[in-house]
Amino acid sequence: MTLLVTRPEPQASAWAEALRQAGVPAQALPLIAITAPPQPEAVTRLWQELGDHPDSATSATEPRPPGLHSPRALMFVSPAAVEGFFRLRPEGCTWPQGTLATAPGPGTAQVLLQAGASAGLRAFHIVSPSADAEQFDSEALWPLLAPMNWQGARVVIVSGGDASGAQGRTWLTDRWRDAGAQVEAVQAYLRGPGNWTPEQARLAQDALRDANTTWLLSSSQALDFLLDHHLPQLGPTHWQGSRTADLRLLCTHPRIAEHAARRGIRHTQRCAPTLASVVQARRSNG
């Protein structure tokens, strides 16, 4: 009963190793490839703007005086967004005391602490749902942000996207704008299906021969890449679209399970996007 971890690398391998140490048979099989953004200069420019007014607020939770150019908050949609953003940090640029770093869950928050330490980012800058939150998403993050004064503040969503530009977090963007913030987006990485290596393709072929194999899904887009790109590339000997309904998924968010149902998949189970929740789900199913 192998669990295939489909997150982008290096997250997929790290999760698979942690799951194996917890007694869950798991293998990494990424469905999303992360590469450099098409316009890295946009990230560089944002870093330079962060440094425009480093002393404009005495703490990260105090509002900036109106009219200042530097953002009040950056929202990082995923670990990949964090890594892409800090990878492009110009030498000498640091995180200003008055700017918040927000994240949809503790996984992204932890990557923020690690990646941002050398730039001066500290735990008090970060706003994120706690590890015991029912769900990790924009809806869980917003109640922590809503009490703050966002009138006239500049907010930047740091996300991924395709060649057309940054994508994602429409609901959170609308909430911030309703609160008076000026919201923009910066693309920190390019997201696509990539192509499996021969070894990964063989792993997928073996998985399709085992009816008990489960795919751990943390993204609806990853499921689309699986069904529309990766599996068809295996060829008709190994994959036929009529088998879609028989795939088994473990989904880390209700919206992913809902999307899977729309794509015709009948066997879905839900869990939180934490190691403990995934392990518990596998044990209860095994």
RAWOSUL-V470918 format. One record per residue. RES is the residue in three letters. OMEGA is omega in whole degrees, 0 to 359 (* if undefined). D_LAST is the distance of its C-alpha to the last C-alpha in Angstrom with 1 decimal. Layout:
res	omega	d_last
RES	OMEGA	D_LAST
RES	OMEGA	D_LAST
This chain:
res	omega	d_last
MET	183	8.0
THR	174	10.8
LEU	179	11.5
LEU	181	15.2
VAL	191	17.2
THR	178	20.2
ARG	174	22.4
PRO	172	26.0
GLU	5	26.9
PRO	182	27.2
GLN	184	24.4
ALA	181	21.9
SER	179	22.4
ALA	178	22.5
TRP	181	19.2
ALA	179	17.5
GLU	179	19.2
ALA	179	18.2
LEU	178	14.5
ARG	178	14.8
GLN	178	16.8
ALA	176	14.1
GLY	180	11.8
VAL	176	10.0
PRO	186	11.3
ALA	176	13.6
GLN	177	17.0
ALA	176	19.8
LEU	186	21.1
PRO	176	23.6
LEU	180	24.7
ILE	176	27.6
ALA	181	30.5
ILE	177	32.6
THR	184	36.3
ALA	180	39.5
PRO	180	40.9
PRO	179	43.8
GLN	182	46.1
PRO	180	45.4
GLU	177	48.8
ALA	177	47.5
VAL	178	45.1
THR	180	48.0
ARG	178	50.3
LEU	176	47.9
TRP	180	47.8
GLN	177	51.6
GLU	176	51.7
LEU	182	49.4
GLY	184	52.1
ASP	186	55.0
HIS	186	55.0
PRO	183	53.0
ASP	186	54.9
SER	175	55.1
ALA	184	52.9
THR	177	52.7
SER	183	49.0
ALA	183	45.9
THR	177	45.8
GLU	180	49.5
PRO	175	50.6
ARG	172	52.6
PRO	183	56.2
PRO	174	56.6
GLY	180	57.6
LEU	189	55.9
HIS	185	54.3
SER	184	51.4
PRO	174	48.1
ARG	182	47.1
ALA	169	43.4
LEU	178	41.1
MET	181	37.7
PHE	189	35.2
VAL	187	32.5
SER	173	30.1
PRO	179	30.0
ALA	177	31.6
ALA	178	34.4
VAL	184	35.0
GLU	179	35.2
GLY	181	37.4
PHE	183	39.7
PHE	176	40.3
ARG	183	40.6
LEU	180	43.6
ARG	177	45.2
PRO	179	48.9
GLU	178	50.3
GLY	179	51.7
CYS	181	49.8
THR	179	48.1
TRP	182	46.1
PRO	183	48.6
GLN	187	48.4
GLY	181	48.6
THR	178	45.8
LEU	170	42.3
ALA	184	39.1
THR	185	36.5
ALA	182	32.8
PRO	181	30.1
GLY	185	27.7
PRO	177	27.5
GLY	177	26.2
THR	179	29.3
ALA	179	31.4
GLN	177	30.4
VAL	176	31.4
LEU	180	34.6
LEU	182	35.5
GLN	183	35.0
ALA	186	36.8
GLY	185	39.5
ALA	183	40.5
SER	178	43.2
ALA	179	44.6
GLY	177	44.9
LEU	182	41.9
ARG	185	40.8
ALA	183	38.2
PHE	175	40.8
HIS	193	41.1
ILE	173	37.5
VAL	183	36.3
SER	173	32.6
PRO	181	30.1
SER	182	28.8
ALA	181	25.4
ASP	177	24.5
ALA	181	25.7
GLU	181	23.6
GLN	178	23.9
PHE	181	25.6
ASP	180	28.1
SER	181	31.8
GLU	177	31.6
ALA	181	30.3
LEU	189	33.0
TRP	179	36.0
PRO	177	36.4
LEU	183	37.0
LEU	187	39.6
ALA	181	41.3
PRO	183	43.6
MET	180	45.2
ASN	181	48.4
TRP	184	47.7
GLN	178	51.0
GLY	182	52.5
ALA	175	49.8
ARG	180	48.6
VAL	180	44.8
VAL	174	43.2
ILE	179	39.7
VAL	188	38.6
SER	173	36.1
GLY	179	35.4
GLY	177	36.6
ASP	184	37.9
ALA	181	41.5
SER	178	42.7
GLY	183	42.0
ALA	181	39.7
GLN	171	37.1
GLY	176	34.9
ARG	179	35.0
THR	181	37.4
TRP	181	36.5
LEU	176	37.1
THR	180	40.3
ASP	180	41.6
ARG	180	41.0
TRP	180	42.9
ARG	176	45.7
ASP	180	46.0
ALA	175	46.5
GLY	182	49.3
ALA	172	47.8
GLN	189	48.7
VAL	175	45.4
GLU	182	45.2
ALA	175	42.5
VAL	181	42.5
GLN	183	40.4
ALA	178	39.1
TYR	177	37.1
LEU	185	36.8
ARG	178	33.5
GLY	182	32.9
PRO	186	30.4
GLY	177	31.9
ASN	178	31.2
TRP	170	28.5
THR	176	29.8
PRO	179	29.7
GLU	179	26.9
GLN	178	24.8
ALA	178	25.8
ARG	177	24.5
LEU	178	21.2
ALA	179	21.0
GLN	177	22.2
ASP	181	19.6
ALA	182	16.9
LEU	177	18.6
ARG	181	18.6
ASP	184	14.8
ALA	182	13.5
ASN	178	9.9
THR	179	11.5
THR	178	11.4
TRP	177	14.7
LEU	186	15.1
LEU	176	18.3
SER	183	20.8
SER	174	23.8
SER	179	24.9
GLN	177	27.3
ALA	178	24.8
LEU	177	23.3
ASP	178	26.9
PHE	179	27.5
LEU	186	24.5
LEU	187	25.7
ASP	184	29.4
HIS	190	29.9
HIS	184	27.3
LEU	176	25.9
PRO	180	29.4
GLN	177	30.7
LEU	179	28.6
GLY	185	30.9
PRO	177	30.6
THR	185	29.5
HIS	185	26.1
TRP	171	25.8
GLN	183	27.3
GLY	180	27.2
SER	180	26.3
ARG	183	22.7
THR	184	22.2
ALA	185	20.8
ASP	177	17.8
LEU	178	16.7
ARG	184	13.4
LEU	167	14.1
LEU	191	13.0
CYS	183	16.5
THR	176	18.1
HIS	180	20.8
PRO	181	21.5
ARG	178	24.3
ILE	178	22.0
ALA	178	19.9
GLU	179	23.3
HIS	178	24.7
ALA	178	21.8
ALA	178	22.6
ARG	179	26.2
ARG	174	25.5
GLY	181	24.0
ILE	187	20.2
ARG	188	18.4
HIS	178	14.7
THR	174	14.5
GLN	183	12.6
ARG	174	14.7
CYS	173	14.8
ALA	180	17.8
PRO	177	19.1
THR	180	18.4
LEU	182	16.5
ALA	181	15.3
SER	178	14.2
VAL	180	12.2
VAL	180	10.5
GLN	180	9.8
ALA	180	8.6
ARG	180	6.0
ARG	180	5.0
SER	182	5.6
ASN	186	3.8
GLY	*	0.0
